[in-house]
Amino acid sequence: MHDSKQTLVRYIAIITDLLTMFAVYLVANYIKFGNFRTGLNNPQDYYLGVFTTSLIFYIIVYFFIPSRESMIYRNWIQEVFDVVKMEIYIIALTVGYFFITQTSWYYSRVQMAIYFGGSIVCVIITRQILKRFILKSYHRSGSNEKIMLVTTYDQVSDVMKKIKQTRNWYFRISNLAIIDKDVVGEELEGLEVVANCDNLIQVASTSEIDTVFFHVDDDVPLNYNGLISQIRSMGKNVRVRLKEYSYAHGNRELEFLGNFAVATFSSRHYRIRYVAVKRIFDIVCAIVGMMIFIPMYFIMAIGLLIEGDPGSVIVQTLRVGKNGRRFYMLRFRTLRKKDLEASAGNGIPQYTIMGRFIKALGMENLPNAWNILWDNMSVVGVNAPTLPEFLEDSHKNRNVMSMKPGMIGLWQVQRKHFTKEKSDENYVDNWSLFMDLGIIVKSLKLFFTK
């Protein structure tokens, strides 16, 4: 229920943002040109391109670069940061589009400056007004979820204190039911006690409430199955506090593991649609990589045979992947067989002719397309440690192994500024599709400029 209301608020915010941006766009046109230039009076003077283009990019940015916090729970500093970040992306994409399509000459720089600058200010203001309206007006309206709190006498103060500390805009505690003491008719924390353990069902059936919330310790005997069944038969909702779920840190989710109802706790959570896009990109790249790898394998094998250094074309090294999974990282053999051991010591390794050719093309890791296809690796990810490195790492450093290792990663493009461990931590903590895209672009730049 809460998620549906959050979704509704989200779409209301989107509509409010777009209406605000359109109003600012019209004002910017009027300031610059003396009219709104919508094309309604003169179809040949259609000037809505700036707004329609920014509208499309607004939707893309809003859904693909989401805020970490809901609008309701952001303070004004966070709101300013969120709006400015969003507008920077929209401006960059809009200007880039006009440059690529060679249509920037048609639009006024002054009008665009007024439009984008005014949008930042006005969107911040309208969001604050919308948030205040929701927090105050909706909280008091008939649409607000009215809840009966069922708890013990000694817990009322603590429960109400925690509820008041949150911006509980979508629900309101209407009354109390104290199950370990008969205090019906009294007021606790400004709320009337309307029921006890004996008449809870009867009172709940006639009270103006939508939900019954049980906040009771495990040592208090309650027939939850019977109570839940009876309350649900009235058409009302039931919420039950889960102690461990309430006090745990990090991301958490209630779900079923087979037939078992479980609470899942994780250090971080990524949106499923972004993970799906990343995986689809990996599969496409892996298929292309395999199409290149297969002929290259035979070319390498024939080349090594002609050189007089036949043997294994691919070298395998045991690595550790996501959450400790062991797998073999693959690469084309670029050294002579007798120099493979020397490369790990102080000796100077000798490359084969084919090895130099493969390294010049940057294809020595191409066989890992199989690992990407098999979901052991990703195109972009963290560094894959060897087994001894993994076993020697502290538990804190192992936290980065919550993501799959990659053929390329942040550690490669930041090696001059951060250690490999720090780069992996930054990647895992701040991962996004745009970060992956940036790493790919920087890696290509490094390859072509080395």
C-alpha positions as CSV (number, residue, x, y, z in Angstrom):
1,M,0.0,0.0,0.0
2,H,2.8,2.4,0.9
3,D,4.6,1.6,-2.3
4,S,1.5,2.4,-4.4
5,K,1.2,5.8,-2.6
6,Q,4.9,6.4,-3.1
7,T,4.5,5.7,-6.8
8,L,1.5,8.0,-7.0
9,V,3.5,10.8,-5.4
10,R,6.3,10.1,-7.8
11,Y,4.1,10.6,-10.9
12,I,2.5,13.7,-9.4
13,A,6.0,15.1,-8.9
14,I,6.8,14.3,-12.6
15,I,3.6,16.1,-13.8
16,T,4.3,19.0,-11.5
17,D,7.9,19.3,-12.8
18,L,6.8,19.2,-16.4
19,L,4.1,21.8,-15.9
20,T,6.6,24.0,-14.1
21,M,9.2,23.7,-16.9
22,F,6.5,24.4,-19.5
23,A,5.4,27.6,-17.7
24,V,9.0,28.7,-17.3
25,Y,9.6,27.9,-21.0
26,L,6.6,30.2,-22.0
27,V,7.9,33.0,-19.7
28,A,11.4,32.7,-21.3
29,N,9.9,33.0,-24.7
30,Y,7.9,36.0,-23.7
31,I,10.9,37.7,-22.2
32,K,13.1,37.1,-25.2
33,F,10.6,37.4,-28.1
34,G,7.6,39.2,-26.7
35,N,5.3,36.3,-27.4
36,F,5.0,32.6,-26.4
37,R,6.0,31.2,-29.8
38,T,4.0,27.9,-29.4
39,G,3.2,27.7,-33.1
40,L,-0.6,27.9,-32.4
41,N,-1.0,31.2,-34.3
42,N,1.7,30.6,-36.8
43,P,2.6,26.9,-37.6
44,Q,5.8,28.0,-39.3
45,D,7.0,29.6,-36.1
46,Y,7.1,26.3,-34.2
47,Y,9.6,26.9,-31.3
48,L,8.6,24.1,-29.0
49,G,11.7,22.1,-29.9
50,V,13.6,23.2,-26.9
51,F,10.8,22.2,-24.5
52,T,9.9,18.9,-26.2
53,T,13.6,17.9,-26.4
54,S,14.2,18.7,-22.8
55,L,11.0,16.9,-21.8
56,I,12.2,13.7,-23.5
57,F,15.6,13.9,-21.8
58,Y,13.9,14.8,-18.4
59,I,12.0,11.5,-18.6
60,I,15.2,9.6,-19.5
61,V,17.2,11.2,-16.7
62,Y,14.3,10.8,-14.1
63,F,14.0,7.1,-14.7
64,F,17.6,6.1,-15.5
65,I,19.4,8.3,-13.0
66,P,16.9,8.2,-10.0
67,S,17.4,10.0,-6.7
68,R,18.6,7.9,-3.8
69,E,15.8,9.3,-1.6
70,S,12.1,10.0,-2.2
71,M,11.1,13.6,-2.6
72,I,9.0,13.4,0.6
73,Y,12.1,12.5,2.7
74,R,14.6,14.9,1.2
75,N,15.5,18.1,3.0
76,W,15.9,21.4,1.0
77,I,19.7,21.0,0.6
78,Q,19.2,17.5,-0.9
79,E,16.4,18.8,-3.1
80,V,18.6,21.6,-4.5
81,F,21.3,19.1,-5.2
82,D,18.9,16.7,-6.9
83,V,17.3,19.3,-9.1
84,V,20.6,20.9,-10.1
85,K,22.1,17.4,-11.0
86,M,19.0,16.6,-13.0
87,E,19.1,19.9,-14.9
88,I,22.8,19.5,-15.7
89,Y,22.1,16.2,-17.3
90,I,19.1,17.6,-19.3
91,I,21.1,20.6,-20.4
92,A,24.1,18.5,-21.5
93,L,21.8,16.0,-23.4
94,T,19.7,18.8,-25.0
95,V,22.7,20.8,-26.2
96,G,24.4,17.7,-27.4
97,Y,21.4,16.7,-29.4
98,F,21.1,20.1,-31.0
99,F,24.8,20.0,-31.9
100,I,24.6,16.6,-33.4
101,T,21.5,17.4,-35.4
102,Q,23.0,20.8,-36.4
103,T,19.8,22.6,-35.3
104,S,21.3,24.8,-32.5
105,W,21.4,27.8,-34.8
106,Y,17.6,28.0,-34.7
107,Y,17.3,28.5,-31.0
108,S,18.2,31.5,-28.9
109,R,21.0,31.1,-26.3
110,V,19.4,33.8,-24.1
111,Q,16.0,32.0,-24.2
112,M,17.6,28.7,-23.3
113,A,19.6,30.3,-20.5
114,I,16.4,31.8,-19.0
115,Y,14.5,28.6,-19.5
116,F,17.0,26.2,-17.9
117,G,18.1,28.6,-15.2
118,G,14.5,29.5,-14.3
119,S,13.5,25.8,-14.4
120,I,16.1,25.0,-11.6
121,V,14.7,27.7,-9.3
122,C,11.0,27.1,-10.0
123,V,11.2,23.3,-9.8
124,I,12.9,23.5,-6.4
125,I,10.1,25.9,-5.2
126,T,7.2,23.8,-6.6
127,R,8.6,20.6,-5.2
128,Q,8.8,22.2,-1.7
129,I,5.2,23.4,-2.0
130,L,4.1,20.0,-3.2
131,K,5.9,18.3,-0.4
132,R,4.4,20.6,2.2
133,F,1.0,20.0,0.8
134,I,1.4,16.2,0.9
135,L,2.8,16.2,4.4
136,K,0.2,18.4,5.9
137,S,-3.0,18.2,3.8
138,Y,-2.9,14.5,2.9
139,H,-1.9,13.6,6.4
140,R,-5.2,15.1,7.7
141,S,-7.4,13.9,4.8
142,G,-9.8,11.0,4.6
143,S,-7.5,9.3,2.2
144,N,-4.9,8.9,4.9
145,E,-4.5,5.4,6.3
146,K,-5.9,5.3,9.8
147,I,-4.3,2.8,12.1
148,M,-5.1,1.2,15.5
149,L,-1.9,0.6,17.4
150,V,-2.0,-2.7,19.4
151,T,0.8,-2.8,22.0
152,T,1.7,-3.1,25.7
153,Y,1.4,-0.3,28.2
154,D,5.1,0.2,28.7
155,Q,5.8,0.4,24.9
156,V,3.4,3.2,23.9
157,S,5.7,6.1,24.6
158,D,8.6,4.5,22.7
159,V,6.5,3.5,19.7
160,M,4.9,6.9,19.3
161,K,8.3,8.6,19.6
162,K,9.7,6.6,16.7
163,I,6.6,7.2,14.6
164,K,6.9,11.0,15.2
165,Q,10.5,10.9,14.1
166,T,9.6,9.9,10.6
167,R,7.6,11.8,8.0
168,N,4.7,9.5,8.2
169,W,2.6,11.4,5.6
170,Y,0.7,8.3,4.4
171,F,-0.7,7.1,7.7
172,R,-2.0,8.3,11.1
173,I,-2.3,6.5,14.4
174,S,-6.0,7.0,15.4
175,N,-6.3,5.1,18.6
176,L,-4.7,2.5,20.9
177,A,-5.4,-1.0,22.1
178,I,-3.4,-2.0,25.3
179,I,-3.4,-5.8,25.7
180,D,-1.6,-6.2,29.0
181,K,-3.6,-3.7,31.1
182,D,-7.2,-2.5,31.2
183,V,-6.9,1.3,30.7
184,V,-9.8,1.7,28.2
185,G,-11.0,5.3,28.2
186,E,-7.7,6.8,29.2
187,E,-5.3,8.9,27.0
188,L,-1.7,7.9,26.4
189,E,0.5,10.1,24.3
190,G,-2.5,12.1,23.2
191,L,-4.4,9.0,21.9
192,E,-7.4,7.4,23.4
193,V,-7.2,3.8,24.5
194,V,-10.3,2.1,23.0
195,A,-9.7,-1.6,23.5
196,N,-8.0,-4.2,25.5
197,C,-7.1,-7.9,24.9
198,D,-10.7,-9.0,25.6
199,N,-12.6,-6.7,23.2
200,L,-10.0,-6.0,20.6
201,I,-11.9,-7.8,17.7
202,Q,-15.2,-6.2,18.6
203,V,-13.8,-2.7,18.8
204,A,-11.7,-3.1,15.6
205,S,-14.8,-4.1,13.7
206,T,-16.7,-0.9,14.5
207,S,-13.8,1.6,14.7
208,E,-13.0,4.1,11.8
209,I,-9.7,2.4,11.0
210,D,-8.1,0.9,7.9
211,T,-5.3,-1.1,9.6
212,V,-4.5,-2.8,12.9
213,F,-0.8,-2.6,13.7
214,F,0.6,-5.1,16.2
215,H,3.7,-3.9,18.0
216,V,4.1,-6.7,20.6
217,D,7.2,-8.5,22.0
218,D,7.6,-12.2,21.4
219,D,7.1,-13.0,25.1
220,V,3.5,-11.7,25.0
221,P,1.2,-14.6,24.1
222,L,-1.0,-13.7,21.2
223,N,-2.9,-15.9,18.7
224,Y,-1.7,-14.1,15.6
225,N,-3.3,-16.6,13.2
226,G,-6.7,-16.2,14.7
227,L,-6.5,-12.4,15.1
228,I,-5.2,-11.8,11.6
229,S,-7.9,-14.1,10.1
230,Q,-10.7,-12.3,12.0
231,I,-9.4,-8.8,11.2
232,R,-8.9,-9.6,7.5
233,S,-12.5,-10.9,7.4
234,M,-13.6,-7.4,8.3
235,G,-11.9,-6.0,5.2
236,K,-9.1,-4.3,7.2
237,N,-5.4,-4.7,6.9
238,V,-3.0,-6.1,9.5
239,R,0.6,-5.1,10.1
240,V,2.9,-7.0,12.4
241,R,6.2,-5.6,13.6
242,L,9.3,-7.7,12.9
243,K,11.9,-6.9,15.6
244,E,15.0,-8.0,13.7
245,Y,13.8,-6.4,10.5
246,S,13.2,-3.1,12.3
247,Y,16.6,-2.7,13.8
248,A,18.8,-4.0,11.0
249,H,20.9,-1.6,8.9
250,G,21.3,-1.6,5.1
251,N,18.8,-2.7,2.5
252,R,16.1,-5.1,3.5
253,E,13.3,-6.9,1.9
254,L,10.5,-9.3,2.9
255,E,10.1,-12.2,0.6
256,F,9.5,-16.0,0.4
257,L,12.4,-18.5,0.2
258,G,10.5,-21.5,-1.0
259,N,7.6,-21.8,1.5
260,F,9.5,-19.8,4.2
261,A,8.7,-16.2,4.9
262,V,12.1,-14.5,5.3
263,A,13.6,-11.1,5.8
264,T,16.5,-10.5,3.4
265,F,19.3,-8.0,4.4
266,S,21.9,-6.8,2.0
267,S,24.6,-4.1,2.0
268,R,23.2,-2.4,-1.1
269,H,20.4,-2.7,-3.6
270,Y,20.4,-2.0,-7.3
271,R,17.3,-1.5,-9.4
272,I,16.4,-4.6,-11.3
273,R,15.9,-2.8,-14.6
274,Y,19.4,-1.4,-14.5
275,V,20.9,-4.8,-13.6
276,A,18.9,-6.3,-16.5
277,V,20.2,-3.7,-19.0
278,K,23.8,-4.4,-17.8
279,R,23.3,-8.1,-18.3
280,I,21.7,-7.7,-21.8
281,F,24.7,-5.5,-22.7
282,D,27.1,-8.2,-21.4
283,I,25.4,-10.9,-23.4
284,V,25.5,-8.9,-26.6
285,C,29.2,-8.1,-26.1
286,A,29.9,-11.7,-25.2
287,I,28.2,-13.0,-28.4
288,V,30.2,-10.5,-30.5
289,G,33.3,-11.5,-28.6
290,M,32.8,-15.2,-29.2
291,M,32.3,-14.6,-32.9
292,I,35.7,-12.9,-33.0
293,F,37.3,-15.4,-30.6
294,I,36.5,-18.6,-32.5
295,P,38.5,-17.6,-35.7
296,M,41.2,-16.0,-33.6
297,Y,41.7,-19.2,-31.7
298,F,42.5,-21.2,-34.9
299,I,44.7,-18.3,-36.2
300,M,46.6,-18.4,-32.9
301,A,46.9,-22.2,-32.9
302,I,48.2,-22.3,-36.5
303,G,50.6,-19.3,-35.8
304,L,52.1,-21.0,-32.7
305,L,52.5,-24.2,-34.7
306,I,54.4,-22.4,-37.5
307,E,56.6,-20.6,-34.9
308,G,57.6,-24.0,-33.5
309,D,56.0,-23.4,-30.1
310,P,52.9,-25.6,-30.2
311,G,50.8,-26.2,-27.1
312,S,47.9,-24.7,-25.2
313,V,46.5,-21.6,-26.9
314,I,44.7,-20.4,-23.8
315,V,46.1,-19.9,-20.3
316,Q,43.8,-20.4,-17.3
317,T,44.3,-18.8,-13.9
318,L,42.1,-19.5,-10.9
319,R,40.3,-16.3,-9.8
320,V,37.6,-15.4,-7.3
321,G,34.4,-13.8,-8.5
322,K,31.1,-12.6,-7.1
323,N,30.6,-13.6,-3.5
324,G,33.5,-16.0,-3.5
325,R,32.7,-18.0,-6.6
326,R,35.7,-19.7,-8.1
327,F,36.2,-19.6,-11.8
328,Y,39.1,-19.7,-14.4
329,M,40.0,-16.5,-16.0
330,L,41.0,-17.1,-19.6
331,R,43.5,-15.4,-21.9
332,F,45.4,-16.1,-25.0
333,R,48.9,-17.4,-24.4
334,T,51.3,-14.6,-25.4
335,L,54.5,-16.1,-24.0
336,R,56.6,-19.0,-25.1
337,K,55.9,-22.2,-23.1
338,K,59.3,-22.2,-21.5
339,D,58.9,-18.6,-20.4
340,L,55.5,-18.9,-18.7
341,E,57.1,-19.7,-15.3
342,A,59.8,-17.0,-15.9
343,S,57.1,-14.4,-16.1
344,A,56.2,-15.0,-12.5
345,G,59.8,-14.8,-11.3
346,N,62.7,-12.5,-12.1
347,G,63.3,-13.8,-15.6
348,I,62.6,-11.8,-18.7
349,P,59.7,-13.4,-20.6
350,Q,59.9,-13.9,-24.3
351,Y,56.8,-13.2,-26.3
352,T,55.8,-15.2,-29.3
353,I,55.1,-13.4,-32.6
354,M,51.5,-14.2,-32.3
355,G,51.6,-13.0,-28.7
356,R,52.9,-9.6,-29.7
357,F,50.2,-9.5,-32.4
358,I,47.4,-10.3,-29.9
359,K,48.7,-7.7,-27.4
360,A,49.0,-5.0,-30.0
361,L,45.3,-5.6,-30.8
362,G,44.4,-5.7,-27.1
363,M,42.8,-9.1,-27.5
364,E,44.7,-11.2,-25.0
365,N,41.6,-11.3,-22.7
366,L,39.1,-12.0,-25.5
367,P,38.6,-15.7,-24.4
368,N,36.8,-14.2,-21.3
369,A,33.8,-13.6,-23.6
370,W,32.9,-17.2,-22.5
371,N,33.1,-16.2,-18.8
372,I,30.8,-13.2,-19.6
373,L,28.4,-15.4,-21.5
374,W,28.4,-17.9,-18.6
375,D,27.8,-15.0,-16.1
376,N,31.1,-15.5,-14.2
377,M,32.2,-12.0,-15.4
378,S,30.9,-8.7,-16.8
379,V,32.3,-6.4,-19.4
380,V,32.7,-3.7,-16.6
381,G,33.2,-4.8,-13.0
382,V,35.6,-5.1,-10.1
383,N,39.1,-6.6,-10.2
384,A,39.1,-10.4,-9.8
385,P,41.7,-11.4,-7.1
386,T,43.6,-14.7,-7.1
387,L,42.6,-17.2,-4.5
388,P,45.5,-16.4,-2.1
389,E,44.8,-12.6,-2.4
390,F,41.1,-13.3,-1.6
391,L,41.9,-15.4,1.4
392,E,44.3,-12.8,2.8
393,D,41.8,-9.9,2.3
394,S,39.9,-8.6,5.3
395,H,36.2,-9.0,5.4
396,K,35.8,-5.3,4.6
397,N,37.7,-5.6,1.4
398,R,35.7,-8.7,0.4
399,N,32.7,-6.5,0.4
400,V,33.6,-5.4,-3.1
401,M,33.1,-9.0,-4.3
402,S,29.3,-8.4,-4.1
403,M,29.6,-7.6,-7.8
404,K,31.0,-9.6,-10.7
405,P,34.5,-9.0,-11.8
406,G,35.0,-7.3,-15.2
407,M,37.3,-7.4,-18.1
408,I,37.7,-3.6,-17.6
409,G,37.0,-1.6,-14.5
410,L,37.4,1.6,-12.6
411,W,40.7,0.4,-11.2
412,Q,42.1,0.7,-14.8
413,V,41.1,4.3,-15.5
414,Q,41.8,5.6,-11.9
415,R,45.1,3.8,-11.4
416,K,47.0,7.1,-11.2
417,H,44.8,8.5,-8.4
418,F,43.5,5.6,-6.3
419,T,44.5,2.2,-5.3
420,K,42.9,-0.8,-6.9
421,E,41.0,-1.6,-3.6
422,K,39.7,2.0,-3.3
423,S,38.6,2.1,-7.0
424,D,36.6,-1.1,-6.5
425,E,34.9,0.3,-3.4
426,N,34.0,3.5,-5.3
427,Y,32.6,1.4,-8.2
428,V,30.4,-0.9,-5.9
429,D,29.1,2.0,-3.8
430,N,28.3,4.3,-6.7
431,W,27.5,1.9,-9.6
432,S,25.2,3.1,-12.4
433,L,24.8,2.5,-16.1
434,F,26.3,5.9,-16.8
435,M,29.4,4.9,-14.7
436,D,29.8,1.8,-16.8
437,L,29.5,3.9,-20.0
438,G,32.1,6.3,-18.7
439,I,34.5,3.5,-17.9
440,I,34.1,2.0,-21.3
441,V,34.7,5.4,-23.0
442,K,37.8,6.1,-20.8
443,S,39.2,2.6,-21.5
444,L,38.8,3.1,-25.2
445,K,40.5,6.5,-24.9
446,L,43.4,4.9,-23.0
447,F,43.7,2.1,-25.6
448,F,43.9,4.4,-28.6
449,T,46.3,6.9,-27.0
450,K,48.8,4.5,-25.5
